[in-house]
């Protein structure tokens, strides 16, 4: 016969509240518990369920394989640090504790370790019934001294991540955000049984958990939950919000930007602005979004952007860390290739590699690919191209050709500015990881004048793919493939015919041909041929040519294009203009630069267009 005990007896035995025991029974966490009337009866030999917030030692293993597996997609610090190859970033905790700002915002590109670092902070600081120091005793932070160790496991923590909130509508976005908030409230269900929490507050928590709370009540979850945790534990909690701007970016892309901004503003302000029940706050994201007043009046926030030196080495891998990793996996000779593909970022004064791509590179047998391309939306590049004017086309052309540009950078750029302010494009591309600041000359408050470039081969591939997709109406994919085949096979005559046909086809894509055609065509050519050619429009010989397509090896043919345009031209006039353009290439000796570089075969095109009509003279 089974002996039972009441919830009150179990509560006394386990040292927790009567209501908490009842909730454990209700949630099926106590095997064998049965309900009799309104009361739960629990097997007398039942064991107290483990604290689900953190289970110390869950991933600690006594024996480890000779070579640790790679942490692909692992954002759980306990698992990553104990069962996978883990690059120790725990000194980030020391740097924080040395300064202890009230609220810290870290802005970094996607897949640069933000979520893993935030979970590391959670595990380090969170108060738990178990001893979580096991995950730090062999890490750098533990060797820093007793002062830092005394912070470990001392705070209640509110932790949410919005990294997967990528919905098509505001309604679905709101539902998913509410579910994330409910899950966090459920993680702190000990409050429902606390003698220190009022009946009114417990009712609020129950409404949140049941899904019956209003939108305004959901917007107060951070404020109310932090207040109750402070009351229950007599220690103000830490609030950690990971990837806070993912729903905002999605809202911008899909047209519900204002709605998501309105809700997030109330949610964050309640938890972070003048909240007496807050010890510290941490946020991560791609953008700062300060100008949206999403952190309106929040004067206790410290911004740590990619241009700041603080914390610069904690997101992404440093050269020494990559060298050590390559040696560990037995391929130290691959370091130069890793640099070529995945290095090139500079955060503050630190040289940084893309961690996601480096890990996947080792996992794929050291075969270089554009791993970062598939980790999120690159639609912003398409939006840039759609809004591009002459200056943007020229700068994108320079970037894809491997050159640098100089631009003013506003680190608090916001999504709507991409359409409203063309200069904001480069700021966004920089903070989102599509550009690198080669040189930062000066600061204007929070803004900078930067020399910008594409970081590496991987990002160059991303640009080429996105640009070609957006310019597909100018340069069909079939033509791209045909031109590339002709280049790699060294078939000069086929290249000549394809470029000739391409010029004829491209002009017909525009209702009114003008500068947009010229720059769009040039950008498309640059993108299409960037593996074997560079393009430019600068002075050579006795003048400035329109387009030069210079082969990277003199074995391939060079290409010069001169454009002429007039309105309402007859066919005869167009033929004359095309001849004049071709003659200009010859008379002004535009080919001297190529000849000096050893290029022996040079194709010359004089192109005249009027509306959708075009004539190409070949020399």
HELIX and SHEET records of a PDB file:
HELIX    1   1 UNK A    7  UNK A   14  1                                   8    
HELIX    2   2 UNK A   18  UNK A   26  1                                   9    
HELIX    3   3 UNK A   77  UNK A   83  1                                   7    
HELIX    4   4 UNK A   91  UNK A   99  1                                   9    
HELIX    5   5 UNK A  114  UNK A  125  1                                  12    
HELIX    6   6 UNK A  132  UNK A  135  5                                   4    
HELIX    7   7 UNK A  140  UNK A  144  5                                   5    
HELIX    8   8 UNK A  146  UNK A  149  1                                   4    
HELIX    9   9 UNK A  170  UNK A  187  1                                  18    
HELIX   10  10 UNK A  189  UNK A  193  5                                   5    
HELIX   11  11 UNK A  199  UNK A  210  1                                  12    
HELIX   12  12 UNK A  215  UNK A  218  1                                   4    
HELIX   13  13 UNK A  221  UNK A  233  1                                  13    
HELIX   14  14 UNK A  246  UNK A  254  1                                   9    
HELIX   15  15 UNK A  257  UNK A  272  1                                  16    
HELIX   16  16 UNK A  290  UNK A  292  5                                   3    
HELIX   17  17 UNK A  319  UNK A  328  1                                  10    
HELIX   18  18 UNK A  332  UNK A  334  5                                   3    
HELIX   19  19 UNK A  335  UNK A  342  1                                   8    
HELIX   20  20 UNK A  355  UNK A  363  1                                   9    
HELIX   21  21 UNK A  371  UNK A  375  5                                   5    
HELIX   22  22 UNK A  379  UNK A  386  1                                   8    
HELIX   23  23 UNK A  390  UNK A  400  1                                  11    
HELIX   24  24 UNK A  417  UNK A  420  1                                   4    
HELIX   25  25 UNK A  424  UNK A  431  1                                   8    
HELIX   26  26 UNK A  457  UNK A  470  1                                  14    
HELIX   27  27 UNK A  477  UNK A  489  1                                  13    
HELIX   28  28 UNK A  492  UNK A  507  1                                  16    
HELIX   29  29 UNK A  515  UNK A  529  1                                  15    
HELIX   30  30 UNK A  571  UNK A  587  1                                  17    
HELIX   31  31 UNK A  592  UNK A  596  1                                   5    
SHEET    1   A 3 UNK A   4  UNK A   6  0                                        
SHEET    2   A 3 UNK A  39  UNK A  43 -1                                        
SHEET    3   A 3 UNK A  34  UNK A  36 -1                                        
SHEET    1   B 5 UNK A 157  UNK A 161  0                                        
SHEET    2   B 5 UNK A 237  UNK A 242  1                                        
SHEET    3   B 5 UNK A 278  UNK A 285  1                                        
SHEET    4   B 5 UNK A 103  UNK A 107  1                                        
SHEET    5   B 5 UNK A 301  UNK A 304  1                                        
SHEET    1   C 2 UNK A 345  UNK A 347  0                                        
SHEET    2   C 2 UNK A 350  UNK A 352 -1                                        
SHEET    1   D 3 UNK A 405  UNK A 410  0                                        
SHEET    2   D 3 UNK A 447  UNK A 453 -1                                        
SHEET    3   D 3 UNK A 436  UNK A 444 -1                                        
SHEET    1   E 5 UNK A 533  UNK A 536  0                                        
SHEET    2   E 5 UNK A 547  UNK A 551 -1                                        
SHEET    3   E 5 UNK A 558  UNK A 565 -1                                        
SHEET    4   E 5 UNK A 602  UNK A 610  1                                        
SHEET    5   E 5 UNK A 613  UNK A 618 -1                                        
SHEET    1   F 2 UNK A 539  UNK A 540  0                                        
SHEET    2   F 2 UNK A 543  UNK A 544 -1                                        
END                                                                             
